């Protein structure tokens, strides 16, 4: 389905317009010159007809060039935009004919924007499904407890137990809604700038006091604002500590394609059955501890909104993640 505008040589729009104007001016001038240079009436008449023919041929050639260079690619781009608006995912494929370089860039920008919006719509749909599913349990608990509390003969211990269940369910709702707000905030590319790993280590160690943190590449500048990088590292450190890790290694390095940040802990690791789901919203292996299951989803969403990517490392002891930043940390949004 995905594709880019075809990469092939096309003249710039200025060259096409300039050539068209030159042809439009040169054709009638040539006709006038032919008529003026003719010595006799018959020759002058023939020259006029030749000039008319040259002008007509020039006009036809001009129309053909403008149609191929401008009209056809713009019409195709408009048709694609209409199809995308109607929900046709196939219209997101690359454009074959684009006439000039400028129209090619315009077409690529339109397709990129459409793909971004299409991906955002799919993400919102999936997120809404997750939220709906997660809210059902506490709402059902509150509804059931409220119905039982309507019984006037209900013993006082049972009444207290049901009241406590309502309080627990309400707390769970607050936790889920707060996590949902945090995930929505992570979609916004607002953490622009850069930050060094060493600038955040003191705060990170204070946030996870039971976790020994060893860092390398503290002077490496990462293309993410300090507030955003603190959110990412904070969630990953807390996730490691909550799953029994006692040591977290963080390694920042520069690469030609962009900075790379690696993290690994000495915890029990992630089972093979859960590896594919660790970045899903509300996924948690700590349901008994009322974990919201949003930490890694927030990290993944925030990084994606700033042109970075996080992946779970398949091998090694404990749990490892690799974060790859684009060269400039270009914000993309979700």
Backbone as numpy.savetxt, mean C-alpha at the origin, in Angstrom:
# Nx Ny Nz CAx CAy CAz Cx Cy Cz
-3.17 -10.68 -13.31 -4.00 -9.48 -13.31 -3.14 -8.23 -13.31
-2.10 -8.25 -12.44 -1.27 -7.05 -12.33 -0.37 -6.91 -13.54
0.00 -5.70 -13.84 0.91 -5.41 -14.93 1.18 -3.93 -14.98
2.24 -3.57 -15.66 2.59 -2.17 -15.80 2.39 -1.74 -17.24
2.45 -0.45 -17.45 2.41 0.08 -18.81 3.60 -0.48 -19.58
3.35 -0.94 -20.80 4.40 -1.58 -21.60 5.60 -0.65 -21.75
6.80 -1.21 -21.57 8.03 -0.43 -21.66 8.57 -0.48 -23.08
8.36 0.55 -23.84 8.91 0.66 -25.18 9.05 2.15 -25.51
9.89 2.43 -26.53 10.16 3.83 -26.83 8.93 4.50 -27.40
8.65 5.69 -26.89 7.59 6.52 -27.42 8.08 7.96 -27.40
7.69 8.76 -28.41 8.16 10.16 -28.45 7.51 10.96 -27.34
8.19 12.00 -26.88 7.56 12.89 -25.90 6.41 13.66 -26.54
5.49 14.10 -25.71 4.31 14.82 -26.20 4.72 16.10 -26.91
5.75 16.79 -26.43 6.18 18.03 -27.08 6.64 17.81 -28.50
7.33 16.68 -28.75 7.77 16.38 -30.10 6.59 16.11 -31.02
5.60 15.37 -30.52 4.42 15.08 -31.34 3.66 16.36 -31.67
3.44 17.20 -30.67 2.70 18.44 -30.91 3.49 19.37 -31.83
4.81 19.45 -31.61 5.63 20.30 -32.46 5.62 19.84 -33.91
5.74 18.53 -34.12 5.70 18.01 -35.49 4.35 18.25 -36.13
3.28 18.10 -35.35 1.94 18.33 -35.89 1.76 19.78 -36.29
2.21 20.70 -35.45 2.09 22.11 -35.79 2.95 22.47 -37.00
4.15 21.90 -37.06 5.02 22.17 -38.21 4.38 21.69 -39.51
3.77 20.51 -39.46 3.10 19.98 -40.64 1.89 20.83 -41.02
1.14 21.25 -39.99 -0.04 22.07 -40.27 0.33 23.40 -40.90
1.48 23.96 -40.53 1.92 25.24 -41.10 2.59 25.04 -42.45
3.38 23.97 -42.57 4.16 23.77 -43.79 3.30 23.39 -44.98
2.24 22.63 -44.77 1.42 22.16 -45.90 0.80 23.30 -46.69
0.08 24.25 -46.08 -0.48 25.35 -46.88 0.59 26.27 -47.47
1.71 26.45 -46.74 2.79 27.28 -47.30 3.34 26.64 -48.56
3.52 25.31 -48.51 4.01 24.60 -49.70 3.04 24.75 -50.86
1.73 24.69 -50.57 0.74 24.85 -51.64 0.82 26.24 -52.25
0.96 27.26 -51.42 1.05 28.63 -51.93 2.32 28.82 -52.76
3.42 28.27 -52.31 4.68 28.41 -53.04 4.61 27.72 -54.40
4.01 26.54 -54.44 3.87 25.84 -55.72 3.05 26.67 -56.70
1.98 27.26 -56.20 1.14 28.08 -57.08 1.87 29.35 -57.51
2.63 29.95 -56.63 3.32 31.20 -56.95 4.46 30.98 -57.93
5.11 29.84 -57.87 6.25 29.57 -58.75 5.84 29.15 -60.16
4.57 28.79 -60.29 4.11 28.38 -61.63 4.06 29.60 -62.56
4.56 29.46 -63.82 4.64 30.57 -64.76 3.34 30.78 -65.55
2.70 29.71 -65.93 1.51 29.82 -66.77 0.27 29.47 -65.96
-0.86 29.83 -66.54 -2.12 29.58 -65.87 -2.37 28.12 -65.61
-2.08 27.28 -66.65 -2.30 25.84 -66.47 -1.39 25.29 -65.39
-0.14 25.75 -65.42 0.79 25.27 -64.40 0.39 25.76 -63.01
-0.13 27.02 -63.00 -0.55 27.55 -61.71 -1.73 26.75 -61.17
-2.66 26.40 -62.04 -3.81 25.61 -61.61 -3.37 24.23 -61.12
-2.43 23.62 -61.87 -1.92 22.31 -61.45 -1.19 22.43 -60.11
-0.45 23.52 -59.96 0.25 23.71 -58.69 -0.71 23.86 -57.52
-1.83 24.56 -57.81 -2.83 24.71 -56.74 -3.38 23.34 -56.32
-3.69 22.51 -57.35 -4.24 21.18 -57.03 -3.20 20.31 -56.31
-1.95 20.43 -56.73 -0.90 19.68 -56.01 -0.80 20.17 -54.57
-0.88 21.48 -54.40 -0.84 22.02 -53.04 -2.00 21.54 -52.19
-3.20 21.51 -52.83 -4.37 21.01 -52.10 -4.17 19.55 -51.70
-3.61 18.77 -52.65 -3.37 17.35 -52.35 -2.36 17.19 -51.22
-1.29 18.01 -51.28 -0.29 17.94 -50.21 -0.90 18.34 -48.87
-1.72 19.39 -48.87 -2.36 19.83 -47.63 -3.31 18.76 -47.09
-4.08 18.13 -48.02 -5.00 17.08 -47.59 -4.25 15.89 -47.02
-3.15 15.51 -47.71 -2.35 14.39 -47.21 -1.74 14.73 -45.85
-1.28 15.98 -45.73 -0.72 16.40 -44.45 -1.76 16.39 -43.34
-2.98 16.85 -43.68 -4.04 16.84 -42.67 -4.40 15.42 -42.26
-4.45 14.51 -43.25 -4.74 13.11 -42.93 -3.66 12.49 -42.07
-2.39 12.78 -42.43 -1.29 12.26 -41.63 -1.31 12.84 -40.22
-1.64 14.13 -40.14 -1.73 14.78 -38.83 -2.82 14.13 -37.98
-3.98 13.88 -38.59 -5.07 13.24 -37.86 -4.68 11.84 -37.38
-3.98 11.09 -38.25 -3.55 9.74 -37.88 -2.57 9.77 -36.71
-1.60 10.69 -36.79 -0.61 10.78 -35.72 -1.26 11.17 -34.40
-2.14 12.17 -34.44 -2.79 12.60 -33.21 -3.70 11.52 -32.65
-4.34 10.77 -33.54 -5.21 9.68 -33.07 -4.39 8.61 -32.36
-3.27 8.21 -32.98 -2.46 7.15 -32.39 -1.70 7.63 -31.15
-1.26 8.88 -31.19 -0.41 9.36 -30.10 -1.19 9.87 -28.90
-2.41 10.38 -29.13 -3.15 11.02 -28.04 -4.54 10.43 -27.86
-5.36 10.45 -28.93 -6.76 10.09 -28.78 -6.94 8.64 -28.33
-6.28 7.69 -29.01 -6.49 6.28 -28.68 -6.02 5.94 -27.27
-4.79 6.33 -26.86 -4.38 5.98 -25.49 -5.21 6.66 -24.41
-5.62 7.92 -24.65 -6.44 8.60 -23.66 -7.81 7.93 -23.56
-8.39 7.54 -24.72 -9.68 6.85 -24.70 -9.57 5.51 -23.99
-8.47 4.79 -24.24 -8.28 3.51 -23.56 -8.13 3.70 -22.06
-7.40 4.74 -21.67 -7.23 5.01 -20.25 -8.56 5.38 -19.60
-9.38 6.16 -20.30 -10.70 6.52 -19.77 -11.59 5.28 -19.64
-11.52 4.39 -20.65 -12.31 3.15 -20.58 -11.85 2.28 -19.41
-10.55 2.24 -19.18 -10.05 1.46 -18.05 -10.54 2.04 -16.73
-10.50 3.36 -16.61 -10.97 4.00 -15.38 -12.44 3.69 -15.13
-13.24 3.70 -16.21 -14.66 3.36 -16.07 -14.84 1.92 -15.64
-14.04 1.01 -16.23 -14.13 -0.41 -15.87 -13.70 -0.64 -14.43
-12.64 0.04 -14.00 -12.19 -0.10 -12.62 -13.24 0.41 -11.66
-13.88 1.52 -12.01 -14.94 2.07 -11.18 -16.10 1.09 -11.05
-16.34 0.30 -12.11 -17.41 -0.69 -12.10 -17.01 -1.98 -11.39
-15.75 -2.07 -10.94 -15.31 -3.24 -10.19 -14.64 -4.31 -11.01
-14.23 -4.00 -12.23 -13.57 -4.98 -13.09 -12.09 -5.03 -12.73
-11.68 -6.09 -12.00 -10.28 -6.21 -11.58 -9.36 -6.44 -12.77
-9.87 -6.99 -13.86 -9.04 -7.22 -15.03 -8.54 -5.94 -15.67
-9.21 -4.82 -15.40 -8.78 -3.54 -15.96 -7.52 -3.02 -15.31
-7.06 -3.67 -14.24 -5.83 -3.25 -13.58 -4.58 -3.74 -14.29
-4.76 -4.53 -15.36 -3.61 -5.02 -16.12 -2.93 -3.86 -16.83
-1.70 -4.10 -17.27 -0.92 -3.04 -17.90 -1.51 -2.56 -19.21
-1.25 -1.31 -19.54 -1.75 -0.69 -20.76 -0.73 -0.88 -21.88
-1.18 -1.39 -23.03 -0.27 -1.69 -24.14 0.04 -0.46 -24.98
-0.96 0.37 -25.26 -0.78 1.53 -26.13 -0.89 2.80 -25.29
0.14 3.61 -25.35 0.06 4.84 -24.58 0.59 6.06 -25.32
0.95 5.94 -26.59 1.21 7.10 -27.44 2.48 7.85 -27.14
2.51 8.60 -26.06 3.67 9.43 -25.72 4.16 9.08 -24.32
5.34 9.56 -24.00 5.91 9.27 -22.68 5.04 9.84 -21.57
4.55 11.05 -21.78 3.75 11.69 -20.74 2.46 10.92 -20.49
1.80 10.48 -21.56 0.58 9.70 -21.39 0.91 8.35 -20.76
2.09 7.79 -21.09 2.52 6.55 -20.45 2.67 6.72 -18.95
3.29 7.83 -18.53 3.44 8.08 -17.09 2.09 8.31 -16.44
1.21 9.03 -17.13 -0.13 9.25 -16.60 -0.86 7.92 -16.43
-0.77 7.05 -17.45 -1.42 5.75 -17.36 -0.88 4.92 -16.21
0.45 4.93 -16.02 1.05 4.17 -14.93 0.58 4.70 -13.58
0.50 6.02 -13.44 0.03 6.61 -12.19 -1.42 6.24 -11.90
-2.25 6.26 -12.94 -3.66 5.89 -12.76 -3.78 4.43 -12.34
-3.01 3.54 -12.99 -3.07 2.12 -12.64 -2.55 1.89 -11.23
-1.46 2.55 -10.86 -0.93 2.39 -9.51 -1.93 2.87 -8.47
-2.57 4.01 -8.74 -3.57 4.52 -7.81 -4.75 3.55 -7.70
-5.19 3.02 -8.83 -6.32 2.08 -8.82 -5.96 0.82 -8.05
-4.74 0.32 -8.23 -4.33 -0.88 -7.49 -4.26 -0.61 -6.00
-3.76 0.57 -5.64 -3.70 0.92 -4.22 -5.09 0.98 -3.61
-6.03 1.61 -4.31 -7.40 1.69 -3.81 -8.05 0.32 -3.77
-7.76 -0.51 -4.78 -8.32 -1.87 -4.80 -7.79 -2.67 -3.61
-6.48 -2.56 -3.34 -5.92 -3.25 -2.20 -6.45 -2.73 -0.88
-6.66 -1.40 -0.81 -7.20 -0.83 0.42 -8.63 -1.31 0.65
-9.42 -1.39 -0.41 -10.79 -1.87 -0.27 -10.81 -3.31 0.23
-9.93 -4.15 -0.34 -9.86 -5.55 0.09 -9.42 -5.65 1.55
-8.45 -4.80 1.93 -7.97 -4.83 3.32 -9.07 -4.39 4.28
-9.83 -3.35 3.91 -10.91 -2.88 4.77 -12.00 -3.94 4.89
-12.30 -4.63 3.78 -13.31 -5.68 3.81 -12.88 -6.82 4.74
-11.62 -7.23 4.60 -11.11 -8.30 5.46 -11.08 -7.86 6.92
-10.65 -6.62 7.14 -10.58 -6.10 8.50 -11.97 -6.04 9.12
-12.96 -5.61 8.36 -14.33 -5.55 8.87 -14.84 -6.93 9.24
-14.52 -7.92 8.43 -14.92 -9.29 8.75 -14.29 -9.75 10.06
-13.01 -9.43 10.25 -12.32 -9.82 11.49 -12.96 -9.12 12.70
-13.22 -7.82 12.57 -13.80 -7.07 13.68 -15.17 -7.64 14.04
-15.99 -7.89 13.03 -17.33 -8.43 13.28 -17.25 -9.76 14.02
-16.33 -10.61 13.57 -16.18 -11.93 14.21 -15.73 -11.79 15.66
-14.78 -10.91 15.92 -14.23 -10.78 17.27 -15.23 -10.14 18.23
-16.08 -9.25 17.74 -17.03 -8.58 18.63 -18.21 -9.45 19.00
-18.44 -10.51 18.25 -19.61 -11.36 18.51 -19.54 -12.00 19.89
-18.35 -12.50 20.28 -18.25 -13.24 21.55 -18.57 -12.37 22.76
-17.93 -11.21 22.95 -18.29 -10.41 24.13 -19.72 -9.87 24.08
-20.22 -9.55 22.90 -21.60 -9.07 22.81 -22.56 -10.19 23.20
-22.29 -11.42 22.73 -23.14 -12.55 23.10 -23.09 -12.80 24.60
-21.90 -12.65 25.20 -21.78 -12.85 26.65 -22.59 -11.81 27.41
-22.54 -10.56 26.97 -23.30 -9.50 27.63 -24.80 -9.74 27.48
-25.22 -10.12 26.28 -26.64 -10.36 26.04 -27.15 -11.53 26.89
-26.37 -12.62 26.92 -26.80 -13.78 27.71 -26.87 -13.47 29.19
-25.86 -12.77 29.70 -25.87 -12.42 31.12 -27.02 -11.49 31.45
-27.31 -10.54 30.56 -28.41 -9.60 30.80 -29.75 -10.33 30.86
-29.93 -11.33 30.01 -31.18 -12.09 30.04 -31.34 -12.87 31.35
-30.25 -13.47 31.82 -30.32 -14.22 33.07 -30.54 -13.31 34.27
-30.00 -12.11 34.21 -30.16 -11.18 35.32 -31.60 -10.68 35.47
-32.42 -10.88 34.46 -33.82 -10.46 34.54 -34.64 -11.38 35.44
-34.08 -12.53 35.81 -34.79 -13.47 36.68 -34.77 -12.94 38.11
-35.94 -12.61 38.69 -35.95 -12.04 40.05 -35.53 -13.05 41.11
-35.64 -14.34 40.81 -35.30 -15.37 41.79 -33.85 -15.83 41.68
-33.05 -15.16 40.88 -31.65 -15.56 40.69 -30.88 -15.37 41.99
-30.16 -16.40 42.44 -29.39 -16.28 43.69 -28.34 -15.17 43.57
-28.04 -14.56 44.71 -27.11 -13.44 44.72 -25.71 -13.83 44.21
-25.17 -15.00 44.58 -23.85 -15.37 44.03 -23.85 -15.46 42.50
-24.95 -16.02 41.94 -25.03 -16.11 40.48 -25.16 -14.72 39.86
-25.89 -13.85 40.57 -26.04 -12.48 40.06 -24.68 -11.78 40.03
-23.89 -11.97 41.08 -22.56 -11.36 41.11 -21.67 -11.93 40.01
-21.79 -13.23 39.79 -20.97 -13.87 38.75 -21.33 -13.33 37.38
-22.62 -13.17 37.11 -23.04 -12.65 35.81 -22.64 -11.18 35.64
-22.73 -10.42 36.73 -22.29 -9.03 36.65 -20.80 -8.95 36.33
-20.03 -9.83 36.95 -18.60 -9.88 36.64 -18.35 -10.28 35.20
-19.17 -11.20 34.67 -19.01 -11.60 33.27 -19.29 -10.44 32.33
-20.28 -9.61 32.68 -20.58 -8.43 31.86 -19.41 -7.46 31.90
-18.84 -7.26 33.08 -17.69 -6.36 33.19 -16.51 -6.88 32.37
-16.27 -8.19 32.43 -15.17 -8.77 31.65 -15.41 -8.60 30.15
-16.65 -8.84 29.72 -16.96 -8.70 28.29 -16.84 -7.25 27.84
-17.27 -6.32 28.71 -17.13 -4.90 28.36 -15.66 -4.51 28.27
-14.85 -5.05 29.17 -13.41 -4.78 29.08 -12.80 -5.34 27.81
-13.27 -6.52 27.41 -12.78 -7.11 26.16 -13.19 -6.25 24.97
-14.40 -5.71 24.99 -14.84 -4.82 23.92 -13.96 -3.58 23.85
-13.68 -2.99 25.01 -12.80 -1.81 25.03 -11.42 -2.15 24.46
-10.91 -3.32 24.83 -9.59 -3.73 24.34 -9.60 -3.90 22.82
-10.65 -4.53 22.30 -10.73 -4.75 20.86 -10.89 -3.43 20.11
-11.71 -2.53 20.64 -11.91 -1.25 19.98 -10.64 -0.41 20.00
-9.91 -0.45 21.11 -8.65 0.29 21.18 -7.64 -0.27 20.18
-7.60 -1.61 20.08 -6.70 -2.23 19.11 -7.12 -1.87 17.68
-8.42 -1.81 17.45 -8.90 -1.45 16.11 -8.52 -0.01 15.77
-8.61 0.89 16.75 -8.20 2.28 16.50 -6.70 2.35 16.22
-5.92 1.56 16.95 -4.47 1.56 16.72 -4.14 1.05 15.32
-4.86 0.03 14.88 -4.61 -0.49 13.53 -5.00 0.53 12.47
-6.13 1.22 12.69 -6.55 2.25 11.73 -5.52 3.37 11.66
-4.96 3.75 12.82 -3.94 4.80 12.83 -2.67 4.34 12.12
-2.37 3.04 12.20 -1.17 2.52 11.55 -1.26 2.57 10.04
-2.45 2.69 9.50 -2.62 2.74 8.04 -2.20 4.09 7.47
-2.07 5.10 8.30 -1.74 6.44 7.81 -0.22 6.63 7.76
0.32 7.05 6.61 1.77 7.24 6.49 2.23 8.57 7.09
2.17 8.66 8.41 2.48 9.94 9.05 3.83 9.95 9.77
4.53 8.81 9.80 5.81 8.74 10.50 6.95 8.97 9.50
7.00 10.16 8.94 8.02 10.47 7.95 9.33 10.81 8.65
10.41 10.75 7.89 11.72 11.07 8.44 12.55 9.81 8.61
13.54 9.89 9.47 14.43 8.75 9.71 14.83 8.74 11.17
15.38 7.60 11.59 15.74 7.44 12.99 16.84 6.40 13.11
17.73 6.59 14.05 18.77 5.61 14.32 18.29 4.63 15.38
18.68 3.38 15.22 18.30 2.36 16.19 18.76 2.73 17.60
19.97 3.29 17.70 20.49 3.63 19.02 19.68 4.67 19.76
18.91 5.50 19.03 18.11 6.54 19.67 16.95 5.97 20.48
16.58 4.71 20.23 15.38 4.14 20.84 15.67 3.03 21.84
16.93 2.62 21.97 17.23 1.45 22.79 16.92 1.67 24.27
17.23 2.86 24.79 16.97 3.11 26.21 15.48 3.00 26.52
14.65 3.61 25.70 13.21 3.53 25.91 12.68 2.12 25.72
13.25 1.40 24.76 12.81 0.03 24.51 13.15 -0.88 25.68
14.33 -0.72 26.25 14.71 -1.54 27.41 13.84 -1.21 28.63
13.46 0.06 28.77 12.58 0.43 29.88 11.17 -0.13 29.68
10.75 -0.24 28.43 9.41 -0.75 28.14 9.32 -2.26 28.35
10.43 -2.97 28.16 10.45 -4.42 28.36 11.58 -4.76 29.33
11.40 -4.48 30.63 12.50 -4.62 31.59 12.96 -6.07 31.78
12.09 -7.02 31.55 12.48 -8.42 31.73 13.15 -9.03 30.53
13.40 -8.23 29.51 13.96 -8.73 28.25 15.34 -8.12 28.04
16.35 -8.96 27.90 17.68 -8.47 27.59 17.76 -8.16 26.10
18.15 -6.95 25.76 18.18 -6.51 24.37 19.63 -6.24 23.97
20.07 -6.95 22.94 21.40 -6.76 22.38 21.26 -6.21 20.97
21.93 -5.10 20.69 21.75 -4.43 19.39 23.08 -4.26 18.68
23.02 -4.34 17.36 24.16 -4.02 16.49 23.68 -3.05 15.43
24.56 -2.21 14.94 24.19 -1.22 13.94 23.39 -0.08 14.52
23.76 0.34 15.73 22.99 1.39 16.40 23.05 2.72 15.65
24.10 2.93 14.86 24.24 4.20 14.14 23.57 4.18 12.78
23.06 3.03 12.36 22.40 2.94 11.05 21.11 3.75 11.08
20.93 4.59 10.07 19.73 5.43 10.00 18.66 4.70 9.19
17.52 4.49 9.81 16.42 3.77 9.19 15.38 4.77 8.69
14.84 4.59 7.48 13.92 5.58 6.89 12.50 5.49 7.43
12.38 5.70 8.74 11.08 5.73 9.41 11.23 6.64 10.62
10.23 7.51 10.82 10.29 8.43 11.94 10.44 7.70 13.27
11.04 8.36 14.25 11.32 7.71 15.53 10.04 7.23 16.22
8.96 8.00 16.12 7.71 7.58 16.75 7.20 6.29 16.12
7.26 6.19 14.80 6.81 4.97 14.13 7.72 3.80 14.42
9.03 4.02 14.40 9.97 2.93 14.69 9.81 2.46 16.13
9.51 3.37 17.05 9.28 2.98 18.44 8.05 2.09 18.57
7.00 2.38 17.80 5.81 1.53 17.80 6.16 0.13 17.31
6.91 0.05 16.22 7.29 -1.24 15.64 8.12 -2.05 16.63
9.19 -1.46 17.15 10.07 -2.19 18.06 9.37 -2.52 19.37
8.51 -1.62 19.84 7.79 -1.87 21.08 6.88 -3.08 20.98
6.13 -3.17 19.89 5.24 -4.32 19.71 6.04 -5.62 19.60
7.13 -5.59 18.84 7.92 -6.81 18.66 8.59 -7.23 19.96
9.07 -6.27 20.75 9.69 -6.62 22.03 8.66 -7.17 23.00
7.49 -6.54 23.08 6.45 -7.05 23.98 5.97 -8.42 23.54
5.86 -8.61 22.24 5.43 -9.92 21.73 6.44 -11.01 22.13
7.73 -10.69 22.05 8.75 -11.66 22.45 8.67 -11.96 23.94
8.55 -10.92 24.77 8.50 -11.11 26.21 7.25 -11.88 26.63
6.11 -11.59 26.01 4.87 -12.25 26.38 4.88 -13.74 26.03
5.72 -14.13 25.09 5.80 -15.53 24.70 7.01 -16.24 25.31
7.55 -15.68 26.37 8.56 -16.38 27.14 10.00 -16.11 26.78
10.26 -15.20 25.86 11.65 -14.89 25.50 12.32 -14.07 26.60
13.62 -14.28 26.77 14.39 -13.52 27.74 15.50 -12.70 27.09
15.75 -12.95 25.81 16.82 -12.24 25.12 16.33 -11.90 23.71
16.54 -10.66 23.30 16.16 -10.20 21.97 17.37 -9.57 21.31
17.70 -10.06 20.12 18.81 -9.50 19.35 18.24 -8.64 18.22
18.76 -7.43 18.06 18.32 -6.53 17.00 19.55 -6.13 16.19
19.45 -6.25 14.88 20.60 -5.98 14.00 20.14 -5.08 12.87
20.68 -3.87 12.80 20.36 -2.93 11.72 21.55 -2.84 10.78
21.26 -2.83 9.48 22.33 -2.78 8.48 21.85 -2.01 7.27
22.80 -1.41 6.56 22.50 -0.71 5.32 22.73 -1.65 4.15
21.94 -1.49 3.10 22.06 -2.30 1.89 21.80 -1.41 0.69
22.29 -1.78 -0.50 22.06 -0.95 -1.69 20.58 -0.69 -1.97
19.73 -1.67 -1.68 18.30 -1.51 -1.96 17.55 -0.84 -0.82
18.21 -0.62 0.31 17.55 -0.01 1.46 18.00 -0.67 2.75
17.68 -0.04 3.87 18.10 -0.56 5.17 17.34 -1.84 5.51
18.00 -2.69 6.30 17.42 -3.96 6.74 17.53 -4.03 8.26
16.45 -4.43 8.90 16.42 -4.56 10.36 16.00 -5.99 10.70
16.87 -6.71 11.39 16.58 -8.08 11.78 16.38 -8.20 13.28
15.42 -9.03 13.69 15.16 -9.27 15.11 15.01 -10.77 15.34
15.56 -11.26 16.44 15.40 -12.66 16.80 15.43 -12.79 18.32
14.55 -13.66 18.85 14.51 -13.88 20.29 14.82 -15.34 20.60
14.92 -15.65 21.88 15.22 -17.01 22.31 13.99 -17.71 22.88
12.81 -17.27 22.44 11.58 -17.87 22.91 11.28 -19.20 22.26
10.08 -19.73 22.48 9.72 -21.05 21.94 9.48 -21.07 20.44
9.41 -19.92 19.81 9.16 -19.88 18.37 7.68 -19.97 18.04
7.39 -20.00 16.76 6.01 -20.05 16.27 5.81 -21.37 15.54
4.73 -22.06 15.86 4.48 -23.36 15.25 4.23 -23.20 13.75
4.50 -24.26 13.01 4.33 -24.21 11.55 2.89 -23.94 11.17
1.94 -24.38 11.98 0.54 -24.15 11.66 0.09 -22.72 11.83
0.83 -21.93 12.60 0.45 -20.54 12.85 1.27 -19.53 12.07
2.32 -19.99 11.38 3.22 -19.06 10.70 2.51 -18.22 9.65
1.57 -18.81 8.94 0.90 -18.08 7.86 -0.10 -17.05 8.38
-0.40 -17.08 9.69 -1.46 -16.22 10.22 -0.96 -15.15 11.19
0.35 -15.09 11.42 0.84 -14.23 12.50 0.54 -12.75 12.27
0.40 -12.33 11.01 0.15 -10.92 10.73 -1.34 -10.61 10.53
-2.20 -11.59 10.75 -3.64 -11.35 10.62 -4.15 -10.56 11.82
-5.06 -9.61 11.59 -5.66 -8.89 12.72 -6.40 -9.85 13.65
-6.25 -9.64 14.95 -6.95 -10.38 16.01 -6.49 -11.83 16.15
-5.43 -12.22 15.45 -4.93 -13.58 15.64 -4.02 -13.62 16.85
-4.29 -14.55 17.77 -3.50 -14.65 18.99 -3.46 -16.10 19.46
-2.31 -16.50 19.98 -2.18 -17.82 20.61 -2.37 -17.70 22.12
-2.74 -16.51 22.59 -2.90 -16.27 24.02 -4.33 -15.90 24.35
-5.29 -16.63 23.81 -6.69 -16.33 24.06 -7.02 -16.43 25.55
-6.40 -17.40 26.22 -6.69 -17.57 27.65 -6.23 -16.37 28.47
-5.29 -15.60 27.93 -4.79 -14.41 28.62 -5.41 -13.14 28.06
-6.44 -13.30 27.24 -7.18 -12.15 26.68 -6.30 -11.27 25.81
-5.39 -11.90 25.07 -4.57 -11.12 24.15 -5.41 -10.61 22.99
-5.18 -9.36 22.58 -5.97 -8.80 21.48 -5.54 -9.35 20.14
-4.30 -9.80 20.02 -3.84 -10.35 18.75 -3.67 -9.31 17.66
-3.29 -8.09 18.05 -3.18 -7.01 17.06 -1.77 -6.47 16.93
-0.85 -6.89 17.79 0.49 -6.31 17.77 1.20 -6.47 16.45
1.30 -7.71 15.95 2.00 -7.94 14.69 1.22 -7.37 13.51
-0.11 -7.36 13.59 -0.91 -6.76 12.52 -0.65 -5.27 12.43
-0.52 -4.60 13.57 -0.22 -3.17 13.59 1.16 -2.92 13.01
2.14 -3.75 13.40 3.50 -3.60 12.87 3.50 -3.76 11.35
2.85 -4.80 10.86 2.81 -5.06 9.41 2.14 -3.91 8.67
1.03 -3.42 9.20 0.28 -2.35 8.54 1.07 -1.04 8.55
1.68 -0.70 9.67 2.44 0.55 9.76 3.63 0.52 8.80
4.34 -0.59 8.75 5.49 -0.68 7.85 5.06 -0.60 6.39
3.98 -1.30 6.05 3.50 -1.27 4.66 3.09 0.14 4.26
2.51 0.90 5.19 2.09 2.27 4.89 3.28 3.18 4.63
4.48 2.76 5.04 5.68 3.57 4.86 6.68 2.92 3.91
6.19 2.04 3.04 7.03 1.46 2.01 7.98 0.39 2.49
7.73 -0.21 3.65 8.60 -1.26 4.18 7.82 -2.56 4.28
8.53 -3.63 4.52 7.91 -4.95 4.59 8.54 -5.75 5.72
7.73 -6.55 6.39 8.23 -7.43 7.45 7.87 -8.86 7.11
8.81 -9.76 7.34 8.60 -11.18 7.04 9.09 -12.01 8.21
8.43 -13.13 8.41 8.82 -14.07 9.45 9.94 -14.95 8.92
11.06 -15.00 9.64 12.18 -15.84 9.21 11.85 -17.31 9.46
12.05 -18.16 8.47 11.63 -19.55 8.61 12.52 -20.39 9.52
13.81 -20.10 9.62 14.71 -20.97 10.36 15.24 -20.34 11.62
16.12 -21.09 12.30 16.77 -20.58 13.48 15.98 -20.83 14.74
16.62 -20.69 15.89 15.91 -20.84 17.17 15.03 -19.64 17.45
14.05 -19.84 18.31 13.16 -18.74 18.67 12.36 -18.22 17.49
12.02 -16.94 17.57 11.25 -16.28 16.51 12.08 -15.16 15.91
12.13 -15.10 14.59 12.90 -14.07 13.92 12.07 -13.33 12.89
12.31 -12.04 12.76 11.65 -11.21 11.76 12.71 -10.42 11.01
12.44 -10.17 9.73 13.29 -9.31 8.91 12.45 -8.19 8.34
12.87 -6.96 8.58 12.18 -5.77 8.07 13.05 -5.15 7.00
12.49 -4.97 5.83 13.22 -4.36 4.71 12.56 -3.03 4.36
13.36 -1.99 4.39 12.88 -0.65 4.07 13.24 -0.33 2.62
12.38 0.44 1.97 12.73 0.95 0.65 13.83 1.98 0.81
14.45 2.35 -0.31 15.59 3.25 -0.24 15.30 4.56 0.45
14.08 5.10 0.24 13.76 6.41 0.83 12.61 6.36 1.81
12.10 5.15 2.08 10.99 5.07 3.01 9.75 5.77 2.50
9.50 5.67 1.19 8.39 6.39 0.58 7.07 5.96 1.19
6.29 6.91 1.67 5.00 6.60 2.24 4.01 6.23 1.15
3.20 5.21 1.43 2.25 4.74 0.43 0.82 4.80 0.92
0.58 4.54 2.19 -0.78 4.57 2.69 -1.54 3.30 2.37
-2.61 3.04 3.18 -3.40 1.83 2.99 -4.88 2.15 3.16
